[in-house]
Structure formats: structure tokens, C-alpha cells
Amino acid sequence: MKEIILLLLPCNPAARKGNYFAGRSWEVIRNIYKRARIDLRKVLFAAVDSIITFRDPVNDKETLGAIVLGTPIEMRRVANHDLHPAWEFFKKNNFENLRIHAYYVEIGLRRVFRNYKIKYLIAILNVRAYRLATYKALINIGDGDLPPNTFFFDCPDSPAWLFHCAKESIKLLRKCLLGEVRGGCIVTTSKIREYIRRVGRPRNIPEEFAYWRKNHKEILLENMDP
């Protein structure tokens, strides 16, 4: 089994077509990497998708979880369905839905780690509920810390930030392809830091999801060696 890099992104409305790559966000990101001449044969795209958690279209969430690989067979799991991941939905009843989603994201990640040789996981999630749920899942998998092969982007809540992180991740992705870095850290940029200084963090987030309050190692991409 060859080693691969798992790129974890938010799902998009093209889930309804059974093909995330037909959605603008995945198309843009794939083109960003193609222009940078990243060898995408070594990168496995995957989505965090709440359709699985809350609709379970093909009755497989207990075994496959809420991670959907970007392959034709896997993407059929969400075909003909769509669900907007509104933050208000996930924070209901003292964040009950966020905890439920984190549970199924964890099932999905454990399944992927078990069945594939994942050299690195790069998580770029601009959807708040997906980012926080995935963080909790990763912390559970890492027994209280981020797994050592994981790079978790501190990506703010908009498509523009998703694309910013994708562009800035090129240097990191190249190093991952060469096996030259150690993960287990939060990834950020100067632009993200300045934005967060101005707007602050989300309020009233339960401690288990608030990665910015933990003492994780952090990488500033501009400081990464070329």
C-alpha cells in the first residue's frame, strides 16, 4: 500500500451530484495545486460532510463515518442530498449537534487511517462546525493531542479564507510529499493572525472544541524553510 497525503476539505453543494469536484471550492483548490505542479496522484481528497451525520442516506454512518473520500464510489454516499452546515444548527441544545457530528467525523477518520497508509493529514476547513468537530475527533484519536502526522489549519469562516489557506499550503504540501516535516500542529499565516486579532474568536465555544486555548505547536507558513 503506497503512502498518501489526505487533504480534508469541507463538502460543497455538488454533493447532490455525487461529485464534490464539480463544486467551485474543490475545483478552485485542485487548480491551485495543479498550477503549482503538485503531484495530485499522491493526494487523496476527502470531505467532512454533515449529510452523513444527520441524513445518513445509505445507512452507513456507523461504519464509514462522516468522512467521504473524493472517489466516485464514496461520493455516491451523498448523491441527491444537500445540507447547509449552518452554525446555528450545530450550537443548538448546548452544542449537542456539534458533538454528534464530531463523533461521526471520528468514526470516519479512524476508518480512513485504518484502511489507508496516510503519511500526512492536512485539514483545511473554513466551515466552523466542521473545523471544530474535526479538531475534537483528532484530539480523541491522538489521545489528547493532534496526531503527529496532522497539520490543522486555523482557517477562518469564509470561502476566501479557504482559498487563502490552499494557496499558502503549497510549500507545506511540497514538504509533505518529500516527507521532510513533522506534524501534530496548528498551521497559520500572518494574514490569518492579523484577521483574528481584529475580529476575535467565536464566543462561548466549549473547551473541548477551542483549539486556540490549547498549547499546541504552531507553524507560521511564512517562516517555513523553502
N, C-alpha and C positions, 0 to 999 in steps of 0.2 A: 504494500500500500504506500503510495507516494505521499510525501508531506505537502500540505496545502495551507494557505492562509484563508481564514474565514473572515469575510467582510460583512459585518452585521449592520443593516440599514433599516429604517422604518419601512413598513409596507406602503403602498400607494393605491390610488383608485383603480389602477389597472389590475388589481387583484380580481376584479369582476371578470376580466378577460382570461384569467388564469395565466397571466404573464406580466409580472412586475416590470420587466424590461420595456414594455410598451408604455409605461408611465414616464412622465417627464423627468422626475427626480433620478430614477435609475438610469435613464438614457443619458442624461447630462453627466452623471458621475462616471458611467462607463466610458463616455467620450473623453472626459478629463484624463482618465488613466491611459486610454489609447493614444492620445496626443503626447503623453509623457513616455510612451513606449514601454509601459508596464506590461509584463507578460501575464495576461489575464488567464492563461491556461493553468496558472498556479494559484489563482484566486477563486474561491468559492463564495459567491454572493448568497446572502440569506436575509430573510426579513423577520422582524418581530411583528407579529400580526394578531391583533385582538379579535379578529374574526374567529380564530380558532378557540380562544378562551371563552368567548361569550355566545358564539353561534354553533361552533363545533360541527361544520357542515357534513363531514363524512364520519363523524363519531370516532375520532382518533386522538383526541387531545390528551387522554390519559396515558397513551403510549408514545406519541410523537411530540406532544407539547406544542407550544405557541411559537416555535421557530420553524419557518418554512424556507427550505433551501430553494435557490433560484434555478431549479431544474424543471423541465416540463412535467415530470411525474409529480413532483412535490407541489408545484404551483397549482395543480388541479385541485388540491385540497381546499382552496379558497375560491375557485371559479364560480361565477354567478352570484357572488356575495360582495358586500361592501359594508364598512362600519367606520365612521369617522371617530378617531380617538380623542374626543373632547375631554379636556382636563376636568371639567365639572362632573362628568360621569365617573371618573376614576376616584375623585375625592369624596364621593357620597358615603354616608354612613361611616364616618371616621376612616376613610380611605380603604374601605373593605374591598372595592373592586380593584384597586391598585395591588393589594396584597394577593387577591385571587390571580390576577394577571402575572404577578411575579412568580407565583407557584408554577404556573404552566410554562412560563419562559424558562424556569429552571429545569423542568422536565425536558423541554426541547434542547437546551444546551447540553445537558448530561447525555442525552441521546446522540447528539452530533459528536461530542467528544468521545463517546464510546465507539461509534461506528466509523469515524474518520480520523486520520492522523493529522490533527490540527497543530501545526507548528506555532502559529500565532493567531490570535483573535483580535481584530480591530473593530471596535464598536463606535459607530458614528450615528448618533440618534438625536435628532433635533426635536422629536416629539417628546414632551416632558414625561408623560406617563410611561412611554416605552423606555426612556433613558433611566428613570428611577426604578422601574420594575426589573430591568436588566441588571442594574447595579446590585440590587438585593439578591437576585439569582446568582450573580457571580460571586458575591461575598459568601453566600451559603456554600457554593461549590468550592471556594478557596478556604473554607474553614475560618472565616473571619477576615480574610484579606482578598485582594484581587488575585486571581490565579497568575502565576509568574510568566505565562505566555500572553497576557492580555494587555491591550492598550485601549483605555476607555476615554473617549473624547469628552471634554467638558463643553458640549455643543449647545449653545442657546437655542431658544424656541422659534425658529423660523426656517423656511427653505433656504433663504440667503445664507444662513449660518451653516446649514448642511453642506452647501456648495463650497463655502469658505473652508470648512474642515476637510472636505475631499481634496481640494486643491493643495492645501497645506500638508496633507498626509502623504504626498508623493515621495518626499525624502524618506519618511518613515517606512513607507511600503517598500521602497527600494532596499533599505537596510534589512527589512524582514525577509525579503526574497533572498538576500545573501546570508541570512542567519547571523547578523552582526549585532543584534541588540537583545537586551533583556527587558521583559515587560513587567507586568504587575504594577502598572502606574496609570495615573490620570494624565491625559495629554491636553495641552492648551496652547494658545498663541497670545502674543502681546495684544492683538486686536480684541480677542475674547476677554482677556483680563481687564482691559480698559472699559469695555462694554459692561462687564459685571460690576466694576467699581461705580459706574454711573447709575445703573438700574437696580443693583442689588440682587439678592437671591429670592426664590419663591418663599413665601411666608408659610408658617405653620406646617412645615414638612416633618413627618415623624422621623425620629432619629435614625431608624433603620434604613431610610432611603437617602439621607442627607450626606452624600459622599464628600461634600465640601467641608464638612465638620470633622472629618476623619483625618488621620495623619498618614495619608497615602503618599507614596513617592509621586512626584510630578515632573513631567517633561515639558519644557518650553521648546516648541519646534524650531524656533529661530536659533536656538543655542545648540541644536543637534549638529554634530560634525557632518560635513558633506559626504 
